[in-house]
């Protein structure tokens, strides 16, 4: 459920920024960049680390900017930064899980505890597959959030958690 807000066109443009940034990270970095780097994976497998590194930088910026928005942005814009911050935390947790599982798979294979196929199955089944499902779900949810930002709407949970300042008077 979403709540209609009375905001200016400038606020709507500013509220789009966190959603566009998050979608750029999901689609541009995690889908397009990952596919491009996958082409050189055989000769430079470490290049794939660019994707999570860029992602952590963007997600970290989003979280920091969401904290700053509580002090400097209008209520509507601040609420949209908070929506993205919440989803960024979820995505960071999934990225962390993927990196831990990839590290464990590599350690298991490098120390002779697993055969190559078992390590690959571990990384794909417990790391990459849940990450890709989360990525696709977040792309759909965030696309909807961008649409709602353009329609001057906010999710009800955000309004409940961050009530409009005039409501507190």
Secondary structure, DSSP 4 states (H G I P E B T S, - for coil): -EEE----HHHHHHHHHHHHHHHIIIIIIIIIIHHHHHTTTTT-GGGGHHHHHHHHHHHHHHHHHHHHHHHHS-HHHHHHHHHHHHHHHHHHHHHHHHHHHHHHHHHHHHTTSS-HHHHHHHIIIIIIHHHHHHHHHHHHHHHHHHHHHHTTEEEHHHHHHS--GGGG-
